[in-house]
Amino acid sequence: MNRLVCPFCGARELEEFLFHKTLPEAGASEYSAVYERTNRLDDSLEHWQHVHGCRAWLEVRRNPSSGDVLEIRMIGGGRN
Amino acid sequence: MRFSFDGREFLGQRGDTLASALLANGVTLLGRSVKYRRPRGLLALGPEEPNALMTVGETPTVIPNVPAPQLVLRDGLNARSQNRWPSLRFDVASLLQAGGGFFGAGFYYKTFIWPSWRAYEGLIRNLAGLGEAPGAAAIPPPSIEHLACDVLVGGGGAAGLGAALAAARAGASVVLCEREPELGGELDFETATVNGASASDWIGAVRAELAGRGARVLTDATVIGGSDGLVIVHQVPGGLAGRDSMYRVRPRRFVIAMGAVERPIAFTDNDRPGVMLLGAAERLMVRYGVATGQRPLVFGNHDRIYAAAARLVGRGIRPVAVIDTRAGATTESAALARHRSVLERAGVLCLAAHAVLSVDGRGGVRAATVAPLRTPGAARRIECDCVLVSGGWSPSVHAGLHEGGERRYLEGNGAFIAASQPEWRLCAGAANGALELAAALAEGFAAGERAAREAGAAQGAGPVPVASGDPEPRLVPFWRSPASIAAEKRQFVDLQNDVTVADLRQALAEGFVDIEHVKRYTTLGVGTEQGRTGGALGAGILAELKGETLGSVGASRTRPPYHPLTLAAIVGHRAGQQLRVLRRTPLHEWHEANGGVLEPAEFWMRTRYYRANGIDAFAAGIVEADRVRKHGGVVDGSTLGKIEVAGADAARYLDRLYLSKASTIKVGRSKYMVNLREDGMVLDDGIVLRLAEDRFLATTGSGHAEHMLAHFERYRDTEWSGAEVALANVTEAWGVIVAAGPASRAALGAALGPEWTARIGQLAHMEFADGMHGGAELRVLRASFSGELAFELHCRPGLTVGLWQGLVEAGLPPYGLEALDILRVEKGYLVGSEMNGQTTPGDLGMDGLLKLGNPCVGVALLDRPAFREPSRPKLVGLKATDGKAVILGGAQITRASAPSRSLGYITSSAYSPALGEWIALALVARSDAAEGMNLVARDPLRGGDVPVRVTAPVHFDPGAERMKS
């Protein structure tokens, strides 16, 4: 994986984006959401920011072992 | 063209490489080997050349390890050989070898252990290594170009040209890259034909057609790596870094057609100058007109050796013998029969089932010892002046092995190809094991057509060009000639690293069985050429020694880059200012002109101290800090991070980000606020100003603005995405001057005039006034980071210098970061050393803020038992018990009775001019952090042990009387 397709800007080099975190499972406790995130090899839901672009926060679902990006969604409409 | 080699002047032809020009001048000794310093000549033509590595240019722009056959001759070229001292002809270290000493694998680790490795390290390091490193970052980085295309073809030989042609004809956009300066690969010296025309005519026609169809052809361009749909191509015209280019290519389909690398056969003293790969010798002759010798002996294990020998006869050079390791051929192709009859007519001795056992001669080859394989004792000596050897071809499949690719063994080739490819990559031609010209071209053509179709091109590619060239090689793997155990020490496998058959045998005997372990123990294939010639040979010999098949031994993993790169090429434009921008405040020039000593701090250039106040930061800082407390001063605060938060939901939004509420701040007032990470650790602190009902200015630590903006945006967008909040980083839109000290109010009045004097006089602590000054906006905030009466002036950057100058003239001398730090340590104010990402508000004594009970981000996780344990750190003050000793940041805090158990450490310290002693802030385990505790600050590398006493974090003016005055 060396590119992400920003829903607003299109396909961009990975260096424009900043990974923030792997999202916790739905319904996780606050403690578990911070400290007990599982790293799934096949399906990882993550927050990224297109920090050197439109600055949108992105929800990225990808397969870390193959590098395939399964889905990218802009969170909060990307306003600013 | 004039050029110099090791200080001697030579003449060469345009189009020569350094290797061809030197050989044409009769220079065959081109380097010495790295370990034994054996004399070495040219083996190969290309990046796989292990011996003839050159150092080009002069310090500091010297470039080491340039393969001579890749270095295109230019006028005035200055090249030097490597691994020799004092000269190439006479090398002192080679005498070690003359004494019979051979250093086997692991020799250094086993030998130089008494009294310690360090005793020998200097001497050995001096002898070890390849070339001389450039002295400075003097080599310019390559330009970088991004390309996108339907089909990228790596390799411009028969298969690559076929692939590019088919893809272009099918309507795809094509990029073709070829490592050599010219297209054609092996086509140009096989006396091959394509569609009935000579190969060179066909190459020219393909080039023209590709240009006509808009394909881009890059020569001197090597695929050095690629994965995930991105291929990196490095173009090095003339073979020399500094004039190179990088291409980041994103093709829809990538055809790997990078041919194969010829490999030698190991025999005793096979590293002598004059032992050369057959293909390299042919190319030298055809492309550069240089004959390797007049009486060559050809040695190999396949049909091509006869074709090559016949071509030599045709060019007027009669080989003395052709030695074939295979038993007599059972079936003879028409082509082979033709070649053999040429040799027969020329009277060339052809021996089947024979091998070269060794060569005679030191600086060159005088004779070869040849024997039947069944009865090696019946050897005969054949005089010759070079041995041209070919042991087969190893596919250049590196690009097909990235991204987790595996190899597959091809028995008939004695070589590995890529097993399977991700959908965007295809392998074709010799890189895929197709060694015969017609097959390689057809395979490339088919791959190009398929790649184009998969990339979306709709047209057909038309008929496959029909080629004819050398016959199918019908190779029978043969890795090394018979030798006695003693002679195995001179059967070289990896010439660049002086790895011999004896080393492989020893590695096996010592239990290094896996090919990867053998590689690391013996250094097989770790040089600049990455085992391109020696790797396959090593694996083959290892298989033989282990009694296994090559397929089960495997080959060691290949990784990018394919050829050596300069660090400049890897770093590219990401250096200096383009890596890390240094920001300057509006007062930068003023500081420089007025003796300010500027240093980079958190992306900003900031003034540490002013020269007039002392000989160094320590001395000047004390003078400046003392003056602020006694009188006053101004400091440049423009680096303060500033984020404007606006919108109907701004107040509620900030409430959720900070420990205390923003919604209770009245317009015109401000509040010191702290925010947390989601795990409860303190993230940052700053003053939040309420500019209007729906507008706030949140200040952050210097250099934290970018990070805090992302933090703010994240919570707005991800957690409360309905919130109506706009965020803007206005850090650089405002210059900030801090005027501090008892005299600051009067000086401000004098500088700003009567109208502002009245307003400033009325400002309560943490209150601010907005207005105009000199035709632009000015904001004056009464707040303090020094504990003194102080004002922050926020103004447009262009007005900053004028205001600053006015305040200096009104009697407030400037002070720098050093004094700022002394003043804040005296007051126990926090910076990044205390808010280090591992401390909670409770650790830092912010109990008052916690009691407010505002449920902001991070609070939920503060209520954990671990945060109440006695070992949790607590922010305290420290003073030396005797009132005089120096205590420095980083010193570990222990009890006197338990000197080896750290309770914490000093986060900041300063000599306080106001108190006349050293003071510190420290994070110390709660169990031992009560005021009045006697502890020891241990600093063994600097000051030794100092007894200290725990105090409150606020060392000076604990009642904060001064800043409220």
Chai-1 contact restraints between the chains, C-beta under 6 A:
chainA,res_idxA,chainB,res_idxB,connection_type,confidence,min_distance_angstrom,max_distance_angstrom,comment,restraint_id
A,M1,B,D228,contact,1.0,0.0,6.0,A-B,restraint_1
A,N2,B,D228,contact,1.0,0.0,6.0,A-B,restraint_2
A,N2,B,L230,contact,1.0,0.0,6.0,A-B,restraint_3
A,E30,B,A860,contact,1.0,0.0,6.0,A-B,restraint_4
A,V34,B,E678,contact,1.0,0.0,6.0,A-B,restraint_5
A,V34,B,D679,contact,1.0,0.0,6.0,A-B,restraint_6
A,Q49,B,A710,contact,1.0,0.0,6.0,A-B,restraint_7
A,W57,B,R714,contact,1.0,0.0,6.0,A-B,restraint_8
A,W57,B,D717,contact,1.0,0.0,6.0,A-B,restraint_9
A,W57,B,T718,contact,1.0,0.0,6.0,A-B,restraint_10
A,G67,B,D228,contact,1.0,0.0,6.0,A-B,restraint_11
A,I75,B,D717,contact,1.0,0.0,6.0,A-B,restraint_12
A,I75,B,T718,contact,1.0,0.0,6.0,A-B,restraint_13
A,G76,B,D717,contact,1.0,0.0,6.0,A-B,restraint_14
A,G76,B,S721,contact,1.0,0.0,6.0,A-B,restraint_15
